[in-house]
Each structure stands twice: as structure tokens, then as C-alpha cells.
Amino acid sequence: MNIASRFQTLPDDTPSVQIEVDGASVSVPDGISLAAALLAHTGTATRTTGKGTERGAFCMMGVCFECLVVVDGTPNTQSCMVIVRDGMVVNRQIGLRGIGDV
């Protein structure tokens, strides 16, 4: 994790998993949401709108759809609704994606 977490940290003995975020390998605590992991890792936006405005996790409960990312090649994934798993590949979602895009 690169920046001071905005969340209460888990005990140091919490197992971790490796995920890939925009091409970089990142070690994150096992069992947390992808949105929490991304906020703790970079603190930056997880996507940009069609007009280039940056967006990031806001509600953390699946209501606002601001935390959309591409997970394992699948766009429009709500990162707050996904638990991290070892080997997950995550990329920022840039611009608009259609509902059926894969």
C-alpha cells in the first residue's frame, strides 16, 4: 500500500494476496473490497468519464457506480462489490464503456 489508508487497518498478521493494478503488482490484505484496496494503494480515481473527469469510490456499497474498473478484462465492474483475490488483474476504466462490452 503506497499511501496512508483511509480505512482502519487490519492486524499485521492478516494474510495478503497479490493483485495487478494498471500493470503493477500490489500486495493487499486478503478479504477486503477491491475499492478499499485501490483507495489504500493510490488514493486516486478508479475511472474517467467520457469527458475525462476523474471518478473514484464514493458510497462503498454499490449505489453510486463511481468505482467502476476493468477486472480480468471485464469492464463496468463495481470495485466496492468485489472482494480481492490472488492474481486479480485490475485496470482503471478510461472513458465510456457499453453495457455489453467485454
Protein Blocks (a to p, Z undefined) as FASTA:
>chain_A
ZZdcfbdcddfklccddddeehiacdddehiafklmmmmmnopafbdcfkopacddfkln
opnopmgcceehiahiafklpccdehiacdddehjddfklZZ
